[in-house]
Amino acid sequence: MLRPYVGNIGHISVIISFVAAIVSTYAYWQATRPQILKDKQVTDQWLKFARGAFYVHTLAIFAICASLLSIIFNHYFEYHYAWDNSSWSLPFGYAISCFWQDQEGSFLLWMFWNVVLGVLLINTTLRKTRNAGIEAPTMTIFALVQVFLASMILGVVLWGDFKIGSSPFLTLKESMPNIPIWKTNPSFVPKDGNGLNPLLQNYWMVIHPPTLFLGFAMTLVPFAFCIAGLWKKQYTEWIKPSLPWTLTAAVVLGTGIMMGGIWAYETLNFGGYWNWDPVENAVYVPWLVLVGSFHTMLLARKSSTALKYTIILVIAQFILIIYSTFLARSGILGNASVHSFTDLGLSGQLLIYLLTFIVVSIVLSAIRWKFLPQDNEEVSTFSREFWVFSGVLMLCLAAFQVIVTTSIPVYNKVGEIFGAKLNMALPTNQVEHFTQFQMWFFVLITALTGVAQFFWWKRVQKDSLNKLINPLVISLLASALIITFGKVNNWKYIILLTAAVFSVAANGSILLDILKGKFKVAGGAITHIGLAVMLIGIMFSSGYSKVVSLNFSGAKIFKNESDNKENALLWLNRPTELSDFSFTYKGQFVDVRNAPGYIEKKYVWPVPGSNYKGIARADVVDGDKTYFKRGDTLEYEAENTYFQIEYSDKDGKKFNLYPRVQDNEKMGTVLSPDIKKFWNKDIYAFVSGPPVAEDERDWSRPEEFAVAVGDTFFINDYVAILENVEGIREVDGMQLAEGDAAARATVKILDRNVAITMRPVFAIRNREVWSKPEVNNEMGLRLQLSKIDPVSGKFAFTASRGQREFIVLKATEKPHINLLWIGFFMIIVGITLAAIRRFQIVDAEG
């Protein structure tokens, strides 16, 4: 059944939003013109008209979002967006993630947050009397940004192959017109979709992208205020209303970035939380610049130097956000990033978007630069301005180093345009490359935060530098203790640790004094302590991470010798001793929806033709509660297999890890870790070599045995005992019909200290002999009851040997990684406190 009305509503709404954004931009621009400003009544009319157009644009964005969500949630697979990103198997929570999986949806998410912020600004900050003159230029920038973003999803063909944007409301027939099915069935609708990228089927991916794009949207606020201030020659007036929004933007964008790091840590198997991927870097850089900008804002109203820094940084952070979008969505990164989108033909529009705001910002700044206030005195080395500028400079240098390397694919592309083949390549070991620079930048930044706080709170003057001696002595003593007991033996880490501990000591002493007065002003000290704690966590978790799955068996698992050393071979149900603990592979499990924990895979029979439904082969029980009875149809994540690994230490403490392997058509085999968290470390483990599938296993030529009940026989080096043969009336959950018969043998298999029981079945159904072999993966044994001789009382078996089931596990111990998360949480809390305080100041002044 075709439902064209939903797509039509969505596409019309896109056009309305685009036109309304243009109208709002024009109307707000008119309200800034000197000729119009001479008549207050006319100015008010233009402002009222501009707000109305922006509200229409907002309602149109809401309608677009509702239309796209309706297509996704209702599984309207005649639309390409729903077919390409969703499926019937997706739970509701993950279905939400389909909204922003593709480029069009992520642009729409960005637009959604922009209009929310725009409406909020119009009705709060910009409504205040003192900001009355700045609404028009500020919202002109806001509306103009929306014009560009709306054009990205317009999907309008003007002539030939030239089109503006890519519409999320294309039907399959429109997006793939050459498929033969349309000739025979023009109304064809697929029964199911491709589904969501398995890596995105994670709770962090439900909240990380919206948070990140809210951060993207919030970077527009200080930029729009800054341009408006330059435009209206209000060079410092824009800073006070902009500062709390800038702080909030830093909180939201930083939180979004860290959520991405946590997702990578819990989902990907590179063993960390940050891989210096080009797309990750492209978002990290504007955040650094944004953090630098709010530091200079604090001084900008009284310092011309700080004002100039602020203008440059506020403009740069927004331009870098657009640049990061260009890098991720233009296709220019190619295979350099796992996060980059393929080019949908939007690279030209993105480039125009980027260049427009670069040109506008540079030209306007150049025109107004000579009119900016001038300082009467040079900045003194013993002033707080000097130390704040020094810290901001380090932040900017750190950002510059990252973006210069990340932009290597751009240099190559520019070279191609001018006929030059640069053939520059990104560093082969990006983690090592960036770390060797970033570590030293943040050593300096961390140390500067300690000194700068003393100057900021006027605890130190030119003639009283000795006040820094106490925190310095405390930090040296504390560092010595940590270095000794923490076994920190790398000279680079010793310097980093000492700088971080000094920052904690210096900022801590300031914080104690602040807490005696007002907690509201403690944001800066808390943030700086958080940064230091975070760096200590990064140092220990990365620099002193150690592999605990060392291979002592001598087995050649991989060609690379280092991989052999770091990956343990685990046989099913056989403990593998590793120094102070052991790992035991306990089998394969699946995640059944609406039931706690994991269920052994052998107890779920897949429903043919479905990739998420199964039949329970046993009752699914947890405690006294039965969730599914044998024979019930249930839903489960069929492409995900969880491998239960039992960890046992020398004290007898045990816990289970469930690393995951995803098998999917889109991405092949994807390995994801499981993590056991302790207060002082994480055990991080993933299956680097999943077991061979049963249908791919090689079996030996069958051996035949004829034995009676109670007989002992030998299957290679295994001892087998036929304990019993009994009649049964049910086979694989199905009752036998009248005239059918079945028998089940009980055979005990002994191997050293291990004993298992196998129960092969022999049946006569519909006058046909049916014999089902049983496979035991622990023994690598397939046993079949092939014949029953009622005269002699003998039972014929056939047995085949195969590879015993095993997995290859890599497990790592990451010490003190909780300091990383605690430190970042403190950063967010500190900046949030500062933002709340600044909003309160702005509100109090009316």
DADA-V6965 format. One record per backbone hydrogen bond with DSSP energy under -1.0 kcal/mol. CO is the residue of the C=O (numbers start at 1). NH is the residue of the N-H. Records with the same first field share a line. If there is no record, write none. Layout:
BEGIN
CO=NH  NH
END
This chain:
BEGIN
4=8
5=9
6=10
7=11
8=12
9=13
10=14
11=15
12=16
13=17
14=18
15=19
16=20
17=21
18=22
19=23
20=24
21=25
22=26
23=27
24=28
25=29
26=30
27=31
29=32
30=33
33=37
36=39
39=43
40=44
41=45
42=46
43=47
44=48
45=49
46=50
47=51
48=52
49=53
50=54
51=55
52=56
53=57
54=58
55=59
56=60
57=61
58=62
59=63
60=64
61=65
62=66
63=67
64=68
65=69
66=70
67=71
68=72
69=73
70=74
71=76
72=75
75=77
76=79
78=172
79=83
80=84
81=85
82=86
83=194
86=195
87=90
91=95
92=96
96=99
102=106
103=107
104=108
105=109
106=110
107=111
108=112
109=113
110=114
111=115
112=116
113=117
114=118
115=119
116=120
117=121
118=122
119=123
121=124  126
124=127
128=131
129=132
131=134
134=138
135=139
136=140
137=141
138=142
139=143
140=144
141=145
142=146
143=147
144=148
145=149
146=150
147=151
150=153
152=166
156=164
159=162
162=158
164=156
170=80
171=175
172=176
176=179
179=182
180=183
181=185
185=188
197=200
198=201
200=202
202=205
204=208
207=211
208=212
209=213
210=214
211=215
212=216
213=217
214=218
215=219
217=220
219=223
220=224
221=225
222=226
223=227
224=228
225=229
226=230
227=231
228=232
229=234
236=239
238=242
239=243
242=246
243=247
244=248
245=249
246=250
247=251
248=252
249=253
250=254
251=255
252=256
253=257
254=258
255=259
256=260
257=261
258=262
259=263
260=264
261=265
262=266
263=267
264=268
277=281
278=282
280=284
281=285
283=287
284=288
285=289
286=290
287=291
288=292
289=293
290=294
291=295
292=296
293=297
294=298
296=299  300
299=302  303
303=307
304=308
305=309
306=310
307=311
308=312
309=313
310=314
311=315
312=316
313=317
314=318
315=319
316=320
317=321
318=322
319=323
320=324
321=325
322=326
323=327
324=328
325=329
326=330
328=341
333=336
346=350
347=351
348=352
349=353
350=354
351=355
352=356
353=357
354=358
355=359
356=360
357=361
358=362
359=363
360=364
361=365
362=366
363=367
364=368
365=369
368=371
369=372
380=383
383=387
384=388
385=389
386=390
387=391
388=392
389=393
390=394
391=395
392=396
393=397
394=398
395=399
396=400
397=401
398=402
399=403
400=404
401=405
402=406
403=407
405=408
407=411
408=412
409=413
410=414
411=415
412=416
413=417
414=418
415=420
416=419
429=433
430=434
431=435
432=436
434=438
435=439
437=441
438=442
439=443
440=444
441=445
442=446
443=447
444=448
445=449
446=450
447=451
448=452
449=453
451=455
452=456
453=457
454=459  460
455=458
461=464
464=467
465=468
466=469
468=472
469=473
470=474
471=475
472=476
473=477
474=478
475=479
476=480
477=481
478=482
479=483
480=484
481=485
482=486
483=488
490=494
491=495
492=496
493=497
494=498
495=499
496=500
497=501
498=502
499=503
500=504
501=505
502=506
503=507
504=508
505=509
506=510
507=511
508=512
509=513
510=514
511=515
514=517
519=522
522=526
523=527
524=528
525=529
526=530
527=531
528=532
529=533
530=534
531=535
532=536
533=537
534=538
535=539
536=540
537=541
538=542
539=543
540=544
546=813
555=557
560=564
561=565
562=566
565=551
568=809
570=807
571=574
576=583
578=581
580=650
581=578
582=648
583=576
584=646
585=573
587=644
588=601
589=642
590=599
591=637
592=595
599=590
600=603
601=604
603=617
605=615
607=610
612=636
613=607
614=634
615=605
616=631
620=627  628
622=625
625=622
628=620
629=632
632=616
634=614
635=593
636=638
637=640
639=663
641=661
642=589
644=586
645=657
646=584
647=655
648=582
649=652
653=649
655=647
657=645
659=643
660=672
661=641
662=670
664=668
668=664
670=662
672=660
674=685
676=683
680=816
681=678
682=814
683=676
684=812
685=674
686=810
689=808
693=696
703=799
705=797
707=795
708=711
711=722
713=720
715=718
718=715
719=750
720=713
721=723  748
722=710
724=746
726=744
729=736
731=734
734=731
737=740
741=764
742=728
743=762
744=726
746=723  724
747=758
748=721
749=756
750=719
751=754
754=751
756=749
758=747
760=745
761=772
762=743
763=770
764=741
765=768
768=765
770=763
772=761
774=783
776=780  781
777=805
780=802
781=776
782=800
783=774
784=786  798
787=796
789=793
794=789
795=707
796=786  787
797=705
798=784
799=703
800=782
801=700
805=572
807=570
808=688  689
809=568
810=686
811=548  549
812=684
813=546
814=682
816=819
817=820  821
818=822
819=823
820=824
821=825
822=826
823=827
824=828
825=829
826=830
827=831
828=832
829=833
830=834
831=835
832=836
833=837
834=838
835=839
836=840
837=841
838=842
839=843
840=844
841=845
END
